[in-house]
Amino acid sequence: MHSYYIDRLRVFSAFSVVLIHVVYQSVLYCNGGGYILPFNLLCFGVPCFLMITGKLQLDKQEYSMSKCLKKVVIPLLFWGVVFALMEIVFDERNIQIEYIFTAFYKVLTGQSWAHLWYLYMLVGIYLALPLVRCVVKNTEYDKVGILILVLFVFNSLIMDLFKFATPDHSFAVQLPITSQYIMYILLGWYLDKLEISKKKLVMIDFVGVLMMVGTSLLGYRVDSIQYNDVPTVILSVCVFLTFRYFMNQPTDKITNFLVKKSY
């Protein structure tokens, strides 16, 4: 059965990513101000994209790593080289053949444009998916939930507590799996199967939005690279579940068109 809510969520998340970059410029130029709230409320885009990946890839009978990597590596190399080459030419004010090799080296070492970070991260996710699929397929649903909870506590909750309470210190116990992105991959699979009443979901949504509004009023801007702040995780879960329970009807032509143009 086709999950129409995934199509809508993909389009909605894409627009949120575009808008958060627009708002980010206002946050920088205005030193935060009233732009922090819309910025924080738009932070669900990347986490939802990762949860969509988790829902789709962990549910498949077979996973083609080469096919997934091809969709990411080729654009990453092409545009990474183009962007890096542009910077070299602008800095040196001339054009030489060897600049192409320098640009390629910059891409391999992560020195191209910063907004390509998501593609670098996605390559790592696709390489790790076979192991994650193995864990999911050989673990009970409730135990996957416990694993997600542990990842959340170590990668989000404890980090936020120390960030505000004692910013110069960190928790001594370290979890071997330090990637919150894997947590989002697991969350996508887990939340797609979670049974919850719509009444409870509305209450959770209210708490999630209220938490983000409160965070914004305190003048705190969430991390838009790590996406591991507690309010970000909660809001992203709320958005994902809201689309699953309230927006799973067949999509219109415009949504279908936009979905086909996305990854």
Secondary structure, DSSP 8 states (H G I E B T S, - for coil): ---HHHHHHHHHHHHHHHHHHHHHHHHHHTTSGGGHHHHHHTTTHHHHHHHHHHHHHHH-SS--HHHHHHHHHHHHHHHHHHHHHHHHHHHHTS--THHHHHHHHHHHTT-S-GGGHHHHHHHHHHHHHHHHHHHHHTS-HHHHHHHHHHHHIIIIIHHHHHHHH-TT---S---S---HHHHHHHHHHHHTT----HHHHHHHHHHHHHHHHHHHHTT----TTT---HHHHHHHHHHHHHHHHH--S---HHHHHHHHT--
